[in-house]
């Protein structure tokens, strides 16, 4: 922490944030994503897809890579406008 930040934390009787860097290879880092589609696109495709199927995982397509893979607009730039007023719910909720 910088000197001013440390004084502020101590004045508020707070606990300063701590972190510990973890050095991972690019393969392991890519498999740590929440999106199984994104993870499967990099390496160990069969393993990742089998694990997702067995555990009933859902991919909410929130990142760029998984949206490109399935052919949807990416949630960035001009494609983001489509999501500005998006209401997520069931068809029954929308019709009532």
Secondary structure, DSSP 8 states (H G I E B T S, - for coil): --HHHHHHHHHTT------------HHHHHHTSS-HHHHHTTS-HHHHHHHHHHTT------SHHHHHHTT---SSGGGGGGGTT-----HHHHH-
